[in-house]
Amino acid sequence: MIQRYALPEMAALWTAESTYETWVRVEVLASTAQAGLGVVPDEALADIRRAPVPAVERIRELEAERDHEILAFLAAYTETMPPGSARWVHHGMTSYDLVDTAQGYLLARSMDLVLEAARSFTRILADRALEHWDTVCIARTHGIHAEPTAFGQKLAVHAQAMSRCLARLADARTAVAVGTVSGPVGTYSHISPRVEEYVCGELGLGFEPIPTQVVARDRHAQLLSALALTGAVVEQFALEMRMLQRTEVREVDEPRTGAYQGSSAMPHKRNPTTSERLCGLARVLRANAGAAYENVALWHERDLAHSSVERIVLPDSLTIAHYQLVSAAAVIRGLEVFPERMAANIDATHGLVHSSGVFLGLVADGAEREHAYRLVQAAADETWRTKTPLTDTLATRGVTVPAGLLDPLRFLANRNHLKSRLEELSDRLGEPISKEQHQHVEV
């Protein structure tokens, strides 16, 4: 886990202490189910429930002797129990009944945080899009001024993209919120399926429909793919904010603390460092998704090649995605918008942004399309070279431009249906996420 990009609530889930606490919880639940079936004695269950979570240091000491983390954990966990009770711990289970079920629980809790952050970011995007729905700015294609649009519409594009991410993230949560307590090679040869039903049900998890000895790793690949794609959508937003903060553009400015310093050498610098960071983190998410795909194919019923990879990419991707979404929400929430600068940038090309209106007006008046296009293009080329207003270069070619054609707001007159879609999204985002939406128990 990369501490620099881990927020406290997410980081707390991925400590060794949290992992072992969850392992103890799984073992207690499994023993409780076994006791209910008459397998584990009630006195043993009481001792199992009373035993404390073993210290990380003690597990590490025992692991050095055994070279097996799960056996070291079980030894540390049971060493305070009477021998007659300790022998019932982990009864009929195999290592990854414990590891994968606990991991499913931690993944589900982590995804709750990611979904909450994604929903918040999307909601703020939608709110600010509505705030600036009629704030006119220039749209750019290929990096070149095209026609006027609205800053609110720019933000609405990102809000809609994030709404799609929310659906993908919810699906990914469903995919990974599973466990398995099926024993060696997934045949339930030494344990009742009712133990799995109870354990997973108590943890709010589904279970692997046809187990091997592990939870299927395509589930984790789906998760990291959804996180990577969400990261790419955040990157798209952050890249746009970076481009709009360039000195020659300066239509927005991301929020900064009073302690901000942009350069060790140039005190005037106001660099878009938060937006740049968001773009960089998206690259890590994409790389980790590739590693998750490599983990899908395991030998026969299982191997351990996936384990070392998951210890890195699962906590790293979840903490990074959460950090990225929370940071992006802070950017859009505190973003300063400069409508006057946007208007000035529209005028910077001396009326060229109105070329399509002039062209289509000539066609509507009866001009042949190619002739009209070439006429306006020639006038525009002269405006590019000489900075003479387009109306003047057109006038020398016998074309008079109506005054109403030069109002940037006319480009925004036909978007009511788009605003309605944005308002629908905003209304949906205002609905709280119920716990029922995150329960995926298959019993």
HELIX and SHEET records of a PDB file:
HELIX    1   1 GLN A    3  TYR A    5  5                                   3    
HELIX    2   2 PRO A    8  ALA A   11  1                                   4    
HELIX    3   3 ALA A   12  TRP A   14  5                                   3    
HELIX    4   4 ALA A   16  GLY A   36  1                                  21    
HELIX    5   5 ASP A   42  ARG A   50  1                                   9    
HELIX    6   6 VAL A   56  ARG A   66  1                                  11    
HELIX    7   7 GLU A   69  THR A   78  1                                  10    
HELIX    8   8 PRO A   83  ALA A   86  1                                   4    
HELIX    9   9 SER A   95  GLU A  131  1                                  37    
HELIX   10  10 PHE A  151  VAL A  176  1                                  26    
HELIX   11  11 PRO A  184  GLY A  186  5                                   3    
HELIX   12  12 PRO A  193  LEU A  203  1                                  11    
HELIX   13  13 ASP A  218  LEU A  244  1                                  27    
HELIX   14  14 THR A  273  GLU A  294  1                                  22    
HELIX   15  15 ALA A  305  GLY A  334  1                                  30    
HELIX   16  16 PRO A  339  ASP A  347  1                                   9    
HELIX   17  17 LEU A  352  HIS A  354  5                                   3    
HELIX   18  18 SER A  355  ALA A  364  1                                  10    
HELIX   19  19 ARG A  369  THR A  386  1                                  18    
HELIX   20  20 LEU A  390  ALA A  395  1                                   6    
HELIX   21  21 ALA A  403  LEU A  406  5                                   4    
HELIX   22  22 PRO A  408  LEU A  412  5                                   5    
HELIX   23  23 ASN A  416  LEU A  429  1                                  14    
HELIX   24  24 LYS A  435  HIS A  438  5                                   4    
SHEET    1   A 2 VAL A 136  THR A 141  0                                        
SHEET    2   A 2 ILE A 144  ALA A 150 -1                                        
SHEET    1   B 2 VAL A 178  GLY A 179  0                                        
SHEET    2   B 2 GLY A 206  PHE A 207  1                                        
SHEET    1   C 2 VAL A 252  ASP A 253  0                                        
SHEET    2   C 2 GLU A 336  VAL A 337 -1                                        
END                                                                             
